[in-house]
Amino acid sequence: MNDPQRNDIFADANGVRVAIKQLFPPNALGISFVEFKALNGFNLEYLPKNQFLEKYVLVSTFDSVDTFSRPGDILESKETKTSEESQGAKDAEGDQTHSDAKESSAEVRVADGAAPTRTA
């Protein structure tokens, strides 16, 4: 069996998923406790590590995921990314629209048979 670690997800036989919040070091009797919370609940629960491993099975782990982030960092990175994408799209769109406008106005003048005039 895998030893539970912080932020690991376990599930019981009924499919209820729980997340590990904290592992306590062994006490004087050598029993270590696991603090966990059901993903669909609010209450923290505690079980001895051996009982926890008998009842729950490891589903997924968060070893490579950083679970802490500041909201400002996320907003900043999204805004920077979207502004760069929109700027690139505007540049490409502006060049294409400008050349399309020239072509369409020339086609209209040729179709009308009128001499080209200046517009402000």
Protein Blocks (a to p, Z undefined) as FASTA:
>chain_A
ZZddehiacddfkopacddfbdcdddfkopacdddddfkbmbdcdddfklmmmmpccfbd
cklpcfbdcfklmmmmmmmmmmmmmmmmmmmmmmmmmmmmmmmmmmmmmmnopacdddZZ
